[in-house]
Each structure stands twice: as structure tokens, then as C-alpha cells.
Amino acid sequence: MNTHQLLKGKRGIIFGALDPDSIAWHVAEKAFASGARFTLTNAPVALRMGKIQELAQKCETEVIGADATSMEDLSVLFTRSQEILGGQIDFVLHSIGMSLNVRKGKHYTEIDYDYYHKGLDISAISFHRILRAAMDCHALAKGASVLALSYIAAQRVFPDYNDMADAKALLESIGRSFGYHLGKSHGIRINTISQSPTFTTAGSGVKGFDQFFRYADLISPLGNASADSCADFCVAMFSDLTRMITMQNIFHDGGFSNTGVSTEIMNSVMGPSEV
Ligand SMILES: NC(=O)c1ccc[n+]([C@@H]2O[C@H](COP(=O)([O-])OP(=O)(O)OC[C@H]3O[C@@H](n4cnc5c(N)ncnc54)[C@H](O)[C@@H]3O)[C@@H](O)[C@H]2O)c1
């Protein structure tokens, strides 16, 4: 798809590219093709396991390790990114999620509370921490665009999404609240994008993910939104073309969120209608 150099001259930070399936990986490739310069970051453990250095080479940039739950790491990240990129940051992508309760197969009604705290800290409170660290470092440019990726389990129950549903509800609320304050003080906009189920390391960790992926695809009039199309949307949201959108949770889901049921699902559950 022609990216029209929509991000020419913009500087960014992209969190969460682990491997080529990661949504953040797609965003980095599209942002680079759109003319942006940015640093890549991920947790130190992910730098050892993942393929992020390959992506950095392709995007002619550097990787800065940062645990998104550490204020110290985030402060170094914002300071160093400004040095590397030569100025304040115009866009940030938070593409971070992890639930130990999901990983360990704990049922929602019997979750481990230490895991719960850890999951909320990594998946949601990190968004607050990132914004706070950016403000402390005076790192965000006027009119900067900040995005985090969410999921519709923040609004409706998807039983196997477990405590990640609570994390996403908190993440979206942080986006709204911080969006108000930074909109007033610095003209900065903050939004969350609620993405379709997508085959990635984090996505596939959810029990029954493949079945659910097919179900969502059959419900959505346009089918599931791919990581590639999500990346296109992120580029648009980082660009000046969307400069008056803030404090929103925007569904990027092929129409899933506004569809009650589809003919395909009705037929597969009930058999074809006789009238
Ligand atoms: N895959 C889906 O179905 C789907 C759907 C909607 C929303 N999302 C959201 O998209 C985002 C990206 O996930 P993905 O599907 O691309 O999977 P992914 O596994 O590729 O990305 C998750 C990233 O979080 C990083 N991370 C974990 N702990 C961290 C920490 N302490 N500090 C910094 N980074 C840390 C991981 O290293 C990884 O890069 C997540 O917020 C996820 O919830 C995913």
C-alpha cells in the first residue's frame, strides 16, 4: 500500500516488537516506509529471545532495552531516543501485554494475586509510567500522538481472556485520563486501538485462540483486521491527518464490535433457516 510519506520528519518510539508476527513489528515497517525515524524498545529478556535486531537493521535504527515497569529504564529510553533522533518525540506506540495467570492456566475466579498485580503493571500501568516518564524528560513534542493497543474484552466478557480483560479496561481508562491532561497542557493526543484477534505470541497464548479467531472472522462483516492493516491505521493515527482525535478507544475490528450475529454463525449453530 502506498504510504505517502505521511510520517516524514517525525520521530517516534515503538514498544513491543518481538518477532515478525508482532503487531509492533508491522507498525515499525510501515512507519519506516512512511518516512518516520524511531527507536525500538522491548524488555531486556525479549531482546535476548526475539529478533528485534533484524528489524532495527531494516529500519536503520537502534534498539534500547527497557522494562516498561521500570521508571529508571523508561527515563533512559526517552533521554537516549531524543539524542539518537535529534529532538523531541512525535509518536509513541505501546504494544505490550502479558498475563502470568493466562500463561499458567489459572481460571479467572481463582487467579493468583501476585500474577494479577504483575500483569496489570506490565499490560496497563506501564502506559501511565511511559507517559509520566515522557513528561518528566520533556520528551514529547507539541501535538504528539500516543497509541496503545487494546481488545474488546475491556467492554464485553470473553471468558478465556481472563485478567487481561481487566488490564485492557485500565489501559483504556489511562488513555482517556492522561489524554485529557496532556491535551490541555501540551496539545498531545492519546488513543487506544481495539484490534481484532491476531495470530502473535501474546494472542496465541489465550486458550482456544484459533477457534475464537475463526468465530470473530465469521461475525465481522469485513473479516478480522490483520496486523498489517492495524499498522496502516497506526500510521494514520500518528500522522497530522488525524490531529483532532484524542481520548478515544477506536475499534479496528472489521465491524465485529457493532455486529450482533452473522448469517454464517447462525447457520453453523442452528442449521439453515426453514422459513
Ligand atoms: N494478538 C491479538 O489478538 C491482539 C488483539 C488485540 C490487542 N492486542 C494487543 O496488542 C499488543 C501487542 O501484542 P501482540 O499481539 O503483537 O503480541 P507480542 O507477543 O508480539 O507483543 C507483546 C509484547 O509485549 C512485550 N513485553 C512483555 N513484557 C514487557 C515488559 N515488562 N516491558 C516491555 N515490553 C514487554 C513483549 O516482549 C512483546 O514484544 C498487546 O497489548 C496485546 O494485548 C493483541
Ligand as a Chemical Component Dictionary entry (heavy atoms), coordinates in Angstrom:
data_LIG
# 
_chem_comp.id                   LIG 
_chem_comp.type                 NON-POLYMER 
_chem_comp.pdbx_formal_charge   0 
_chem_comp.three_letter_code    LIG 
# 
loop_
_chem_comp_atom.comp_id 
_chem_comp_atom.atom_id 
_chem_comp_atom.alt_atom_id 
_chem_comp_atom.type_symbol 
_chem_comp_atom.charge 
_chem_comp_atom.model_Cartn_x 
_chem_comp_atom.model_Cartn_y 
_chem_comp_atom.model_Cartn_z 
_chem_comp_atom.pdbx_ordinal 
LIG N1  N1  N 0  -2.805 -10.580 19.171 1  
LIG C1  C1  C 0  -4.058 -10.227 19.414 2  
LIG O1  O1  O 0  -5.014 -10.986 19.183 3  
LIG C2  C2  C 0  -4.326 -8.859  19.969 4  
LIG C3  C3  C 0  -5.617 -8.309  19.838 5  
LIG C4  C4  C 0  -5.877 -7.045  20.394 6  
LIG C5  C5  C 0  -4.858 -6.375  21.069 7  
LIG N2  N2  N 1  -3.611 -6.938  21.183 8  
LIG C6  C6  C 0  -2.590 -6.224  21.929 9  
LIG O2  O2  O 0  -1.533 -5.877  21.066 10 
LIG C7  C7  C 0  -0.371 -5.651  21.856 11 
LIG C8  C8  C 0  0.817  -6.354  21.208 12 
LIG O3  O3  O 0  0.681  -7.746  21.283 13 
LIG P1  P1  P 0  0.979  -8.737  20.069 14 
LIG O4  O4  O 0  -0.285 -9.466  19.812 15 
LIG O5  O5  O -1 1.673  -8.036  18.978 16 
LIG O6  O6  O 0  1.935  -9.829  20.750 17 
LIG P2  P2  P 0  3.524  -9.848  21.027 18 
LIG O7  O7  O 0  3.715  -11.005 21.945 19 
LIG O8  O8  O 0  4.261  -9.873  19.756 20 
LIG O9  O9  O 0  3.816  -8.461  21.789 21 
LIG C9  C9  C 0  3.735  -8.304  23.187 22 
LIG C10 C10 C 0  4.994  -7.556  23.582 23 
LIG O10 O10 O 0  4.974  -7.150  24.959 24 
LIG C11 C11 C 0  6.354  -7.153  25.350 25 
LIG N3  N3  N 0  6.522  -7.085  26.798 26 
LIG C12 C12 C 0  6.110  -8.004  27.715 27 
LIG N4  N4  N 0  6.507  -7.623  28.940 28 
LIG C13 C13 C 0  7.160  -6.432  28.801 29 
LIG C14 C14 C 0  7.806  -5.548  29.714 30 
LIG N5  N5  N 0  7.852  -5.794  31.030 31 
LIG N6  N6  N 0  8.374  -4.421  29.217 32 
LIG C15 C15 C 0  8.354  -4.134  27.886 33 
LIG N7  N7  N 0  7.757  -4.947  26.978 34 
LIG C16 C16 C 0  7.182  -6.079  27.444 35 
LIG C17 C17 C 0  6.839  -8.471  24.758 36 
LIG O11 O11 O 0  8.255  -8.633  24.790 37 
LIG C18 C18 C 0  6.250  -8.402  23.370 38 
LIG O12 O12 O 0  7.141  -7.754  22.478 39 
LIG C19 C19 C 0  -0.694 -6.142  23.264 40 
LIG O13 O13 O 0  -1.085 -5.038  24.059 41 
LIG C20 C20 C 0  -1.896 -7.038  23.009 42 
LIG O14 O14 O 0  -2.705 -7.207  24.144 43 
LIG C21 C21 C 0  -3.323 -8.159  20.630 44 
# 
loop_
_chem_comp_bond.comp_id 
_chem_comp_bond.atom_id_1 
_chem_comp_bond.atom_id_2 
_chem_comp_bond.value_order 
_chem_comp_bond.pdbx_ordinal 
LIG N1  C1  SING 1  
LIG C1  O1  DOUB 2  
LIG C1  C2  SING 3  
LIG C2  C3  SING 4  
LIG C2  C21 DOUB 5  
LIG C3  C4  DOUB 6  
LIG C4  C5  SING 7  
LIG C5  N2  DOUB 8  
LIG N2  C6  SING 9  
LIG N2  C21 SING 10 
LIG C6  O2  SING 11 
LIG C6  C20 SING 12 
LIG O2  C7  SING 13 
LIG C7  C8  SING 14 
LIG C7  C19 SING 15 
LIG C8  O3  SING 16 
LIG O3  P1  SING 17 
LIG P1  O4  DOUB 18 
LIG P1  O5  SING 19 
LIG P1  O6  SING 20 
LIG O6  P2  SING 21 
LIG P2  O7  DOUB 22 
LIG P2  O8  SING 23 
LIG P2  O9  SING 24 
LIG O9  C9  SING 25 
LIG C9  C10 SING 26 
LIG C10 O10 SING 27 
LIG C10 C18 SING 28 
LIG O10 C11 SING 29 
LIG C11 N3  SING 30 
LIG C11 C17 SING 31 
LIG N3  C12 SING 32 
LIG N3  C16 SING 33 
LIG C12 N4  DOUB 34 
LIG N4  C13 SING 35 
LIG C13 C14 SING 36 
LIG C13 C16 DOUB 37 
LIG C14 N5  SING 38 
LIG C14 N6  DOUB 39 
LIG N6  C15 SING 40 
LIG C15 N7  DOUB 41 
LIG N7  C16 SING 42 
LIG C17 O11 SING 43 
LIG C17 C18 SING 44 
LIG C18 O12 SING 45 
LIG C19 O13 SING 46 
LIG C19 C20 SING 47 
LIG C20 O14 SING 48 
# 
